[in-house]
Amino acid sequence: MRPAWRAILRARHPPPAACRPPRCKALVHAARHASASRAAVGTSIPVQLRQYQEDCIQSVLSYLNKGHKRLGISLATGSGKTVIFTQLIDRIRPRGGEANQTLILVHRRELVEQAAAHCANAYPSKTIEVEMGSSHASGLADITIASVRSICSGNRIEKFNPSRFKLILVDEAHHIVASGYMDTLRHFGLLDTVLADCPALVGVSATFSRFDGLKLGAAIDHIVYHKDYVDMIGDKWLSDAIFTTVSSNVDISRVKRGAGGDFQPSELSKAVNTDQANDLTVRAWLSRAQGRQSTIVFCADLSHVVGLTNTFRRHGVDAGFITGDTAKADRAGRLADFKSRKFPVLLNCGVFTEGTDIPNIDCVLLARPTRSRNLLVQMVGRGMRLYPGKENCHIIDMVASLETGIVTAPTLFGLDPSELVENVNVEDLKNLRHRREQEKQRLVTSEDLTLRQDKPPGYHSSTVSFTDYDSVLELIDDTSGERHIRSISQLGWVEVAPSKYILSTNTGSFLTVEKLDDTLFQVRENLKAPSKAFPGGQKFVFLRPREVARAETFLDAVHAADHYASEKFPRVMVDKNQAWRRAPASEGQLAFLNKLRSPDDQLTGSMLSKGRAGDMITKIKHGAKGRFTKIEAGKRKQKREALKEEQLEVVRRREHVKAGPLID
């Protein structure tokens, strides 16, 4: 079956043989004015922009007029990102009066087809070509839509002369720091030292962040417009949503992680693709969403798709699936039937997370856990588009074990991932977050913020609670502070203070991740080097700490630090799972620790591993004694405040008049 974009462009712009390279399948423009041809392919349909879309375009133009070159647009899934960037093409003036070509970069076939269809409708008089697979563009068209993989293949990029281009558009721009994109941007003078006469770059994404800690700032300088799904729902540009979380009790603590930090699909599938888990998933859907007409289900891998599809069918539910291996004709047919609501449940794994327009979806079933907020947003976003008769979209999240650093639907609203909710809408979640924040504020006074609080996830108290350490030895032996960071990192981070973590190396150098304020985390490198005052190298000093990264979330800060550490330090010295960490503590480690202990309470190699001893030494070197003193002072302060509160309560009772005995 010939792709729709190819049929449209061939009918509208048949390629003249004189312009086409030998054996080339480029779709080169030759305007056809015959009315019969117009009737066959349709005429341009005027696009009526929504107000926020026009505001977004004006923001881009304003920044370009100020001389900025590398811009980003952050818009929720379903907001019409493709409409915005195609409309931008004619709004941006030719560079130097002559450079008037546009390149649209995408990473998936579906996005190529979407962009080609939009451009063909918006610009019937422009030449539009596709660079993808066996389709080779000439490099001379007004608009070229290119697969980043194809344009970087061999020397295909060389035919695109940077001096002829005014605009580079990147869809799903959270991928922009991948090597293929970076090579393309470098070709157009948009990397390293940005050239003054280079084309403008505009990247569009619903998830402008990287799960692997890589900095998008390497390619994008300014996010010039942002409107997230909460705003869009509130303004009625997206469908309302209701959320239900279901505790699946699936143990994913041993599931390995991939290079990007999320779970390996095959390993994850072994944990979630069980008869018990699949049965619970289907029963949850039957209980909460059986009346929904179009449910999309996200699975871990192909075997999970098959297993869960069969479970739906055993329960009498007509379920179909589409995977990356589904033949094009079958895929088109099933998708058309699903859009026509001929069957209620469509399962997939990784096919419909990006570049998908199925507005009739009124239920999203998250049958696979994830550690990636981006992936979670993309999956939830599949159900956010408006559709006639669609009141809302029901998001059902099958929540697995929390110790692994997963993100869940409530985390999108700033709530704890352990928060279980049922049939709550966006306003409910916003109000719940507000109440949780107020409760947290009541936990501590401004002077108590640095004190250690030992509480399980989701627990809240109206008073400060302290972990009772009888000595500094108990403090350094407490590993509860490392539990969270080691659930999201493979490295041997150690908590040395509340919201401050150290990653040490064998050279004495170390990294820190520290919370600066409520919305900012900092990663710093502390290098140990020989002192110039002692040429023999017998004395060492720490150089001035150097900032490596800043991040708005703890998760992003840790991923950035991990990425830096993996390039800077030997993996064998910082990985928490290295074999040496399980060996008995060394004599030097024991001697250091035993100096703090009484003669009759000495540690031996059989009592302590090298890794555990190293963690305890790190805590001592980074202020465990002072921290213990501060905790003790905090406990004394708490007792004084409790006594003061009791005295005030006595006064309140005396002031309260009621029938009965008077208070002495």
C-alpha positions as CSV (number, residue, x, y, z in Angstrom):
1,M,0.0,0.0,0.0
2,R,1.4,3.4,-1.0
3,P,1.8,5.7,2.0
4,A,-0.8,8.5,2.1
5,W,1.8,11.2,2.2
6,R,3.4,9.9,-1.0
7,A,0.1,9.7,-2.8
8,I,-0.9,13.2,-1.8
9,L,2.5,14.7,-2.8
10,R,2.7,12.8,-6.1
11,A,-0.8,13.9,-7.1
12,R,-0.2,17.5,-6.1
13,H,3.5,17.8,-7.1
14,P,4.5,15.2,-9.8
15,P,8.3,15.1,-10.1
16,P,9.7,16.3,-13.5
17,A,12.2,13.9,-14.8
18,A,14.7,16.7,-15.6
19,C,15.0,17.7,-11.9
20,R,15.1,14.1,-10.6
21,P,18.5,12.5,-9.9
22,P,18.9,9.0,-11.5
23,R,16.9,6.3,-9.8
24,C,15.8,8.9,-7.2
25,K,12.4,8.7,-5.6
26,A,12.4,12.3,-4.5
27,L,9.0,14.1,-4.5
28,V,9.9,17.2,-6.5
29,H,7.4,20.1,-7.0
30,A,5.8,20.9,-10.4
31,A,2.7,22.9,-9.7
32,R,-0.5,21.5,-11.3
33,H,-3.3,24.0,-11.9
34,A,-5.7,21.7,-13.6
35,S,-9.1,21.7,-11.9
36,A,-9.5,18.0,-12.2
37,S,-6.2,17.5,-10.3
38,R,-7.4,19.9,-7.6
39,A,-10.6,18.0,-7.2
40,A,-8.6,14.8,-6.9
41,V,-6.3,16.0,-4.1
42,G,-8.4,18.7,-2.5
43,T,-7.7,22.4,-2.1
44,S,-5.9,24.0,0.8
45,I,-8.1,24.2,3.9
46,P,-7.6,27.4,5.9
47,V,-6.4,26.8,9.4
48,Q,-8.1,28.8,12.3
49,L,-5.4,29.0,15.0
50,R,-6.4,28.8,18.6
51,Q,-5.4,31.9,20.7
52,Y,-2.6,30.1,22.5
53,Q,-1.2,28.8,19.2
54,E,-1.1,32.3,17.8
55,D,0.5,33.5,21.1
56,C,3.1,30.8,20.7
57,I,3.9,31.8,17.2
58,Q,4.2,35.5,18.2
59,S,6.6,34.5,21.0
60,V,8.8,32.7,18.6
61,L,8.9,35.6,16.2
62,S,9.7,38.0,19.0
63,Y,12.7,36.0,20.1
64,L,13.9,35.6,16.5
65,N,13.6,39.4,16.0
66,K,15.9,39.9,19.1
67,G,18.6,37.7,17.4
68,H,18.0,34.4,19.2
69,K,18.5,31.3,17.1
70,R,17.8,28.1,19.0
71,L,14.3,28.1,20.5
72,G,12.0,25.6,22.1
73,I,8.2,25.3,22.4
74,S,6.8,23.3,25.2
75,L,3.2,22.2,24.6
76,A,1.1,19.4,25.8
77,T,0.2,16.4,23.7
78,G,-2.9,17.2,21.7
79,S,-2.3,20.9,21.6
80,G,-1.6,21.0,17.8
81,K,2.2,21.2,17.8
82,T,2.3,20.1,14.1
83,V,-0.2,22.9,13.2
84,I,2.0,25.5,15.0
85,F,5.3,24.6,13.4
86,T,3.8,24.3,9.9
87,Q,2.2,27.7,10.3
88,L,5.5,29.1,11.4
89,I,7.1,28.4,8.0
90,D,5.4,31.4,6.2
91,R,5.7,33.7,9.2
92,I,9.5,33.6,9.3
93,R,11.1,35.9,6.7
94,P,13.7,34.6,4.3
95,R,17.2,35.0,5.6
96,G,19.2,37.5,3.7
97,G,16.3,37.9,1.4
98,E,17.1,34.6,-0.4
99,A,17.4,31.7,2.0
100,N,13.8,30.5,2.1
101,Q,14.0,26.7,2.5
102,T,12.7,24.8,5.6
103,L,13.8,21.5,6.9
104,I,11.6,19.5,9.3
105,L,13.4,16.8,11.3
106,V,11.6,13.9,12.9
107,H,12.6,10.5,14.1
108,R,9.6,8.3,13.2
109,R,7.8,7.4,10.0
110,E,4.4,8.4,11.5
111,L,5.7,11.9,12.2
112,V,7.0,12.2,8.6
113,E,3.6,11.3,7.3
114,Q,1.8,13.8,9.7
115,A,4.1,16.7,8.8
116,A,3.9,15.9,5.0
117,A,0.1,15.9,5.2
118,H,-0.1,19.2,7.1
119,C,2.4,20.9,4.8
120,A,0.7,19.7,1.7
121,N,-2.6,21.2,2.9
122,A,-1.1,24.4,4.3
123,Y,1.1,25.1,1.3
124,P,-0.3,23.7,-2.0
125,S,1.9,26.0,-4.1
126,K,5.2,25.1,-2.3
127,T,7.5,22.2,-3.3
128,I,7.4,19.6,-0.6
129,E,9.8,16.6,-0.5
130,V,10.6,13.7,1.8
131,E,14.0,12.4,2.8
132,M,13.3,9.0,4.3
133,G,14.4,5.5,3.4
134,S,14.2,5.0,-0.3
135,S,12.7,8.4,-0.9
136,H,15.5,10.9,-1.7
137,A,14.9,14.6,-1.7
138,S,16.7,16.9,-4.1
139,G,17.8,19.4,-1.4
140,L,16.1,22.2,-3.4
141,A,12.5,22.0,-2.2
142,D,10.8,24.8,-0.3
143,I,10.0,22.3,2.5
144,T,11.8,19.0,3.2
145,I,10.6,16.6,5.8
146,A,13.4,14.3,6.8
147,S,13.9,11.3,9.0
148,V,16.9,12.0,11.1
149,R,18.2,8.5,10.6
150,S,18.0,8.9,6.8
151,I,19.5,12.3,6.5
152,C,22.5,11.3,8.5
153,S,23.1,8.2,6.4
154,G,26.2,8.3,4.3
155,N,26.5,11.7,2.6
156,R,22.8,12.4,2.1
157,I,23.0,15.5,4.2
158,E,25.6,17.1,1.9
159,K,22.9,18.1,-0.7
160,F,21.3,20.4,1.8
161,N,23.1,23.7,1.5
162,P,22.9,25.6,4.9
163,S,23.0,29.0,3.1
164,R,19.6,28.3,1.4
165,F,17.7,27.5,4.6
166,K,15.9,29.9,6.9
167,L,14.4,27.4,9.4
168,I,15.1,24.0,10.9
169,L,12.1,22.6,12.7
170,V,12.4,19.6,15.1
171,D,9.4,17.6,16.3
172,E,9.6,15.6,19.6
173,A,12.6,17.8,20.4
174,H,13.4,16.1,23.7
175,H,15.4,13.7,21.4
176,I,17.4,16.6,20.0
177,V,20.6,15.8,21.8
178,A,20.8,12.4,20.3
179,S,23.8,12.0,17.9
180,G,21.9,12.1,14.7
181,Y,20.2,15.4,15.5
182,M,23.4,16.9,16.8
183,D,25.3,16.0,13.6
184,T,22.5,17.6,11.5
185,L,22.5,20.8,13.6
186,R,26.3,20.9,13.3
187,H,26.0,20.8,9.5
188,F,23.7,23.8,9.6
189,G,26.0,25.8,11.9
190,L,23.7,25.5,15.0
191,L,26.1,23.7,17.3
192,D,29.2,24.6,19.2
193,T,29.7,28.2,18.1
194,V,26.4,29.2,16.6
195,L,27.0,31.1,13.4
196,A,25.4,34.5,12.9
197,D,24.1,33.6,9.4
198,C,22.8,30.2,10.3
199,P,19.1,29.3,10.0
200,A,16.7,29.5,13.0
201,L,16.1,26.4,15.0
202,V,12.7,25.7,16.6
203,G,12.2,22.5,18.6
204,V,8.7,21.4,19.7
205,S,7.9,18.9,22.5
206,A,5.4,18.0,25.2
207,T,8.2,16.7,27.4
208,F,11.2,19.1,27.4
209,S,13.4,17.1,29.7
210,R,15.8,14.1,29.5
211,F,15.6,11.1,31.6
212,D,19.3,10.2,31.1
213,G,20.5,13.5,32.5
214,L,21.8,14.9,29.2
215,K,21.4,18.6,28.9
216,L,19.0,19.9,26.3
217,G,20.8,23.2,26.6
218,A,23.4,21.8,24.2
219,A,20.9,22.4,21.4
220,I,18.2,24.7,22.7
221,D,18.8,28.1,24.3
222,H,15.3,29.3,25.2
223,I,12.0,27.8,25.9
224,V,9.9,30.6,24.6
225,Y,6.4,29.3,25.3
226,H,5.0,26.7,27.7
227,K,1.5,25.4,28.2
228,D,1.2,22.1,30.0
229,Y,-1.7,19.7,30.0
230,V,-3.1,21.0,33.3
231,D,-3.4,24.5,31.8
232,M,-4.9,23.0,28.6
233,I,-7.5,21.0,30.5
234,G,-8.4,24.0,32.5
235,D,-8.9,26.1,29.3
236,K,-11.0,23.3,27.7
237,W,-8.5,22.8,24.9
238,L,-7.9,19.2,26.1
239,S,-10.3,16.6,27.4
240,D,-10.8,16.5,31.2
241,A,-9.3,13.4,32.9
242,I,-10.1,11.3,35.9
243,F,-7.4,9.1,37.6
244,T,-7.4,5.8,39.3
245,T,-4.4,4.1,40.7
246,V,-4.4,0.4,41.5
247,S,-1.8,-1.3,43.6
248,S,-0.7,-4.4,41.7
249,N,1.9,-5.5,44.3
250,V,4.2,-6.6,41.5
251,D,7.8,-6.9,42.7
252,I,10.0,-5.1,40.2
253,S,12.9,-4.5,42.6
254,R,15.2,-6.9,40.6
255,V,14.3,-5.6,37.2
256,K,17.4,-4.3,35.4
257,R,17.5,-0.9,33.9
258,G,18.5,0.1,30.4
259,A,21.1,2.7,29.2
260,G,18.5,5.5,29.4
261,G,17.6,4.7,33.1
262,D,14.2,3.1,32.6
263,F,13.4,-0.6,33.0
264,Q,14.6,-3.0,30.3
265,P,11.4,-4.1,28.5
266,S,12.2,-7.8,28.5
267,E,13.2,-7.8,32.1
268,L,10.1,-5.8,33.1
269,S,7.9,-8.1,31.2
270,K,9.1,-11.1,33.2
271,A,7.8,-9.3,36.3
272,V,4.5,-7.9,35.0
273,N,3.5,-10.5,32.4
274,T,2.1,-13.1,34.8
275,D,-1.3,-14.7,35.0
276,Q,-1.9,-13.0,38.4
277,A,-0.9,-9.5,37.3
278,N,-2.7,-9.7,34.0
279,D,-5.8,-11.0,35.6
280,L,-5.7,-8.1,38.2
281,T,-5.2,-5.6,35.3
282,V,-8.2,-6.8,33.4
283,R,-10.4,-7.1,36.5
284,A,-9.4,-3.5,37.4
285,W,-10.5,-2.3,33.9
286,L,-13.7,-4.3,34.1
287,S,-14.5,-2.8,37.5
288,R,-13.6,0.8,36.7
289,A,-13.8,1.3,32.9
290,Q,-15.9,-1.4,31.2
291,G,-18.3,1.2,29.8
292,R,-15.4,3.0,28.0
293,Q,-15.6,2.7,24.2
294,S,-11.9,3.2,23.3
295,T,-9.2,2.0,25.7
296,I,-5.5,2.0,24.8
297,V,-3.3,-0.2,26.9
298,F,0.5,0.2,27.2
299,C,2.4,-3.0,27.8
300,A,6.1,-3.8,28.5
301,D,7.0,-5.9,25.4
302,L,5.5,-8.1,22.8
303,S,5.0,-11.1,25.1
304,H,3.2,-8.9,27.5
305,V,1.0,-7.6,24.7
306,V,0.1,-11.2,23.8
307,G,-0.4,-12.3,27.4
308,L,-2.7,-9.4,28.3
309,T,-4.6,-9.6,25.1
310,N,-5.4,-13.2,25.7
311,T,-6.5,-12.3,29.3
312,F,-8.9,-9.7,28.0
313,R,-10.3,-12.2,25.6
314,R,-10.8,-14.8,28.3
315,H,-12.9,-12.3,30.2
316,G,-15.0,-11.8,27.1
317,V,-13.5,-8.5,26.0
318,D,-12.9,-7.9,22.3
319,A,-9.3,-6.7,22.4
320,G,-6.8,-6.2,19.5
321,F,-3.2,-5.2,19.4
322,I,-0.7,-3.3,17.2
323,T,3.1,-3.7,17.5
324,G,6.1,-2.6,15.5
325,D,5.9,-6.0,13.7
326,T,2.3,-5.6,12.6
327,A,2.0,-5.5,8.8
328,K,1.1,-2.0,7.4
329,A,-2.2,-3.2,5.9
330,D,-3.2,-5.0,9.1
331,R,-2.1,-2.0,11.2
332,A,-4.1,0.4,9.1
333,G,-7.2,-1.8,9.2
334,R,-7.1,-2.4,13.0
335,L,-6.5,1.3,13.7
336,A,-9.4,2.3,11.5
337,D,-11.6,-0.2,13.3
338,F,-10.5,1.1,16.7
339,K,-11.1,4.7,15.6
340,S,-14.6,3.6,14.5
341,R,-15.1,2.0,17.9
342,K,-15.7,-1.5,16.4
343,F,-13.7,-3.0,19.3
344,P,-13.1,-1.4,22.8
345,V,-9.5,-2.3,23.7
346,L,-6.3,-1.8,21.8
347,L,-3.0,-3.0,23.2
348,N,0.5,-1.9,22.2
349,C,4.1,-1.6,23.4
350,G,6.0,1.6,22.4
351,V,4.0,2.2,19.2
352,F,1.7,4.9,20.3
353,T,3.8,6.9,22.7
354,E,4.6,9.6,20.1
355,G,3.1,10.9,16.9
356,T,-0.3,9.4,17.4
357,D,-3.6,11.1,16.8
358,I,-6.5,8.9,18.0
359,P,-8.8,11.4,19.6
360,N,-11.6,8.9,20.4
361,I,-9.4,7.3,23.2
362,D,-11.4,7.7,26.4
363,C,-9.4,5.4,28.7
364,V,-5.6,4.9,29.1
365,L,-4.6,1.7,30.9
366,L,-1.0,1.8,32.1
367,A,-0.2,-1.8,32.5
368,R,3.6,-1.2,32.6
369,P,5.4,0.7,35.3
370,T,8.0,3.3,34.3
371,R,10.7,5.4,35.9
372,S,10.5,8.0,33.1
373,R,8.3,11.0,33.7
374,N,8.5,11.7,29.9
375,L,7.1,8.3,29.0
376,L,4.4,8.6,31.6
377,V,3.3,12.0,30.2
378,Q,3.4,10.6,26.6
379,M,1.2,7.6,27.6
380,V,-1.3,9.7,29.5
381,G,-1.4,12.3,26.7
382,R,-2.8,9.8,24.2
383,G,-6.2,10.2,25.8
384,M,-6.2,14.0,26.2
385,R,-7.5,15.0,22.7
386,L,-11.0,16.4,22.4
387,Y,-13.6,14.3,20.6
388,P,-17.4,14.7,20.0
389,G,-19.3,13.2,22.9
390,K,-16.2,12.5,24.9
391,E,-16.7,13.9,28.5
392,N,-13.3,12.8,29.9
393,C,-10.6,10.2,29.7
394,H,-10.1,7.7,32.5
395,I,-6.4,7.1,33.4
396,I,-5.9,3.8,35.2
397,D,-2.4,3.3,36.5
398,M,-1.3,-0.2,37.7
399,V,1.2,0.8,40.4
400,A,4.0,-1.7,41.2
401,S,6.4,-1.6,44.1
402,L,7.6,1.9,45.0
403,E,11.1,1.1,46.1
404,T,12.3,1.1,42.5
405,G,11.9,4.8,41.9
406,I,8.8,4.5,39.6
407,V,6.7,7.5,38.6
408,T,2.9,7.2,38.8
409,A,0.0,9.3,37.6
410,P,-0.2,11.2,41.0
411,T,3.5,12.3,40.6
412,L,2.5,14.4,37.6
413,F,0.7,16.6,40.0
414,G,3.6,16.8,42.6
415,L,2.1,14.0,44.8
416,D,3.9,11.1,46.3
417,P,4.0,8.0,44.0
418,S,2.5,6.0,46.8
419,E,-0.7,8.1,46.7
420,L,-3.6,5.9,45.7
421,V,-6.6,7.7,44.2
422,E,-9.9,6.6,42.6
423,N,-12.0,8.5,40.1
424,V,-10.4,11.9,40.9
425,N,-10.2,14.6,38.3
426,V,-7.5,17.2,37.7
427,E,-8.9,19.7,40.1
428,D,-9.2,17.0,42.8
429,L,-5.5,16.2,42.3
430,K,-4.5,19.8,42.4
431,N,-6.4,20.3,45.7
432,L,-4.9,17.1,47.1
433,R,-1.4,18.4,46.3
434,H,-2.3,21.7,48.0
435,R,-3.4,19.9,51.1
436,R,-0.3,17.7,51.1
437,E,1.9,20.7,50.8
438,Q,0.2,22.4,53.6
439,E,0.6,19.3,55.8
440,K,4.3,19.2,55.0
441,Q,4.6,22.9,55.9
442,R,3.1,22.1,59.3
443,L,5.7,19.4,59.9
444,V,8.6,21.7,60.4
445,T,9.5,25.3,61.3
446,S,12.1,27.2,59.3
447,E,14.8,26.2,61.8
448,D,13.8,22.5,61.7
449,L,14.2,22.1,57.9
450,T,17.7,20.7,58.2
451,L,16.9,18.1,60.8
452,R,16.7,14.5,60.1
453,Q,13.1,13.1,59.7
454,D,12.6,9.4,59.6
455,K,9.2,8.6,58.1
456,P,8.0,6.1,55.5
457,P,6.7,7.4,52.1
458,G,3.3,8.9,52.4
459,Y,3.4,9.3,56.2
460,H,2.6,12.8,57.5
461,S,2.6,14.1,61.1
462,S,1.7,17.4,62.5
463,T,4.9,17.5,64.7
464,V,8.6,17.0,64.0
465,S,9.8,13.4,64.5
466,F,13.5,12.5,65.1
467,T,15.4,9.3,64.6
468,D,16.8,8.4,68.1
469,Y,20.5,7.9,67.8
470,D,22.2,7.1,71.1
471,S,25.6,7.8,69.6
472,V,27.3,9.0,66.4
473,L,28.1,5.3,65.8
474,E,24.4,4.6,65.3
475,L,24.1,7.6,63.0
476,I,26.7,6.4,60.6
477,D,25.3,2.9,60.7
478,D,21.9,4.1,59.6
479,T,21.3,3.3,55.9
480,S,17.7,4.6,55.6
481,G,18.9,7.8,54.0
482,E,20.4,5.9,51.0
483,R,17.3,3.9,50.3
484,H,15.7,6.4,47.9
485,I,18.7,7.6,46.0
486,R,19.9,4.0,45.5
487,S,16.5,3.0,44.1
488,I,17.0,5.5,41.3
489,S,20.8,5.2,40.8
490,Q,23.3,2.4,40.2
491,L,26.0,4.3,42.0
492,G,27.1,4.2,45.6
493,W,25.7,7.5,46.9
494,V,25.8,8.2,50.6
495,E,23.5,10.6,52.5
496,V,25.6,12.8,54.7
497,A,22.9,15.3,55.6
498,P,19.2,15.8,54.8
499,S,19.0,16.4,51.0
500,K,22.8,16.1,50.6
501,Y,24.5,13.1,49.0
502,I,28.1,12.2,48.4
503,L,29.6,9.9,45.7
504,S,33.3,9.2,46.7
505,T,36.1,7.8,44.7
506,N,39.4,6.1,45.6
507,T,41.3,9.3,44.8
508,G,39.6,11.3,47.5
509,S,37.6,13.4,44.9
510,F,33.8,13.3,45.2
511,L,30.5,14.5,43.7
512,T,27.7,16.1,45.7
513,V,24.0,16.3,45.0
514,E,22.4,18.9,47.3
515,K,19.1,20.6,47.5
516,L,19.5,24.4,47.3
517,D,15.8,25.4,47.8
518,D,12.4,24.0,47.2
519,T,12.8,24.0,43.4
520,L,16.5,23.6,42.7
521,F,19.1,20.9,43.1
522,Q,22.8,21.3,42.5
523,V,25.5,18.8,41.4
524,R,29.1,19.8,42.3
525,E,32.5,18.2,41.7
526,N,35.2,18.4,44.4
527,L,38.6,17.4,43.1
528,K,41.6,16.5,45.3
529,A,44.9,17.5,43.8
530,P,48.6,17.7,45.0
531,S,49.4,21.0,46.7
532,K,51.8,23.3,44.8
533,A,53.4,24.1,48.2
534,F,54.7,20.6,48.4
535,P,56.3,19.6,45.1
536,G,57.0,16.1,46.3
537,G,53.3,15.3,46.2
538,Q,53.1,14.5,49.9
539,K,50.3,16.9,50.6
540,F,46.9,17.2,48.9
541,V,44.3,19.9,48.8
542,F,40.7,20.2,47.5
543,L,40.3,22.5,44.6
544,R,37.4,25.0,44.6
545,P,34.1,23.0,44.0
546,R,32.9,23.2,40.5
547,E,29.2,23.2,39.5
548,V,28.4,20.3,37.1
549,A,24.7,20.8,36.8
550,R,21.5,22.2,38.2
551,A,18.0,20.6,38.0
552,E,14.5,21.4,39.1
553,T,13.9,17.9,40.4
554,F,15.9,15.5,42.5
555,L,15.5,12.7,39.9
556,D,17.0,14.9,37.1
557,A,19.9,16.0,39.3
558,V,20.8,12.4,40.2
559,H,20.6,11.3,36.5
560,A,22.8,14.3,35.5
561,A,25.3,13.4,38.3
562,D,25.3,9.7,37.3
563,H,25.9,10.6,33.7
564,Y,28.9,12.8,34.6
565,A,30.3,10.3,37.0
566,S,30.1,7.5,34.4
567,E,32.4,9.6,32.1
568,K,34.7,11.0,34.9
569,F,35.3,8.2,37.3
570,P,36.2,4.5,37.0
571,R,32.9,2.5,37.1
572,V,34.5,-0.1,39.3
573,M,35.0,2.5,42.1
574,V,31.6,4.1,42.1
575,D,29.1,1.3,41.2
576,K,27.1,0.1,44.2
577,N,27.0,-3.5,42.9
578,Q,30.7,-4.1,42.4
579,A,32.1,-7.3,43.9
580,W,34.8,-5.5,46.0
581,R,32.0,-3.8,48.0
582,R,30.9,-7.3,49.3
583,A,34.5,-8.3,50.4
584,P,35.4,-7.9,54.2
585,A,36.5,-4.5,55.3
586,S,40.2,-3.7,55.0
587,E,42.5,-3.3,58.0
588,G,42.8,0.4,57.2
589,Q,39.0,0.9,57.2
590,L,38.6,-1.0,60.5
591,A,41.4,1.0,62.1
592,F,39.7,4.2,61.1
593,L,36.3,3.2,62.4
594,N,37.5,1.5,65.6
595,K,39.1,4.8,66.8
596,L,35.5,5.9,67.5
597,R,34.6,2.7,69.4
598,S,35.4,1.4,72.8
599,P,38.1,-1.3,73.2
600,D,35.5,-3.9,74.0
601,D,33.3,-3.0,71.0
602,Q,35.8,-3.3,68.1
603,L,34.7,-4.1,64.5
604,T,36.2,-7.0,62.6
605,G,36.3,-7.9,58.9
606,S,33.7,-10.6,59.4
607,M,31.3,-8.0,60.7
608,L,31.5,-5.4,58.0
609,S,31.9,-5.3,54.2
610,K,34.3,-2.9,52.4
611,G,31.4,-1.1,50.8
612,R,29.6,-0.6,54.1
613,A,32.7,0.5,55.8
614,G,33.5,3.0,53.0
615,D,30.0,4.5,53.4
616,M,30.4,4.9,57.1
617,I,33.8,6.6,56.7
618,T,32.3,8.9,54.1
619,K,29.6,10.0,56.6
620,I,32.3,10.7,59.3
621,K,34.5,12.7,56.9
622,H,31.5,14.8,55.9
623,G,30.2,15.9,59.2
624,A,28.5,13.0,61.0
625,K,29.7,14.2,64.4
626,G,28.4,17.7,63.9
627,R,25.2,16.3,62.5
628,F,24.7,14.2,65.6
629,T,25.2,17.2,67.8
630,K,22.6,19.2,65.8
631,I,20.1,16.4,66.1
632,E,20.6,16.2,69.8
633,A,20.1,20.0,70.0
634,G,16.9,19.6,67.9
635,K,15.5,17.0,70.2
636,R,16.1,19.2,73.3
637,K,14.4,22.1,71.4
638,Q,11.4,19.9,70.6
639,K,11.0,19.0,74.3
640,R,11.1,22.7,75.3
641,E,8.5,23.6,72.7
642,A,6.3,20.7,73.8
643,L,6.5,22.0,77.4
644,K,5.7,25.5,76.2
645,E,2.7,24.2,74.2
646,E,1.4,22.3,77.3
647,Q,1.6,25.5,79.3
648,L,-0.3,27.5,76.6
649,E,-3.0,24.8,76.6
650,V,-3.5,25.3,80.3
651,V,-4.0,29.0,79.7
652,R,-6.5,28.3,76.8
653,R,-8.5,26.1,79.1
654,R,-8.7,28.7,81.8
655,E,-9.9,31.3,79.3
656,H,-12.7,29.0,78.1
657,V,-15.8,29.5,80.1
658,K,-18.2,26.6,80.4
659,A,-20.5,24.9,82.9
660,G,-18.5,22.7,85.3
661,P,-15.6,22.9,87.7
662,L,-13.0,25.6,87.2
663,I,-9.5,24.7,86.1
664,D,-6.9,25.1,88.8
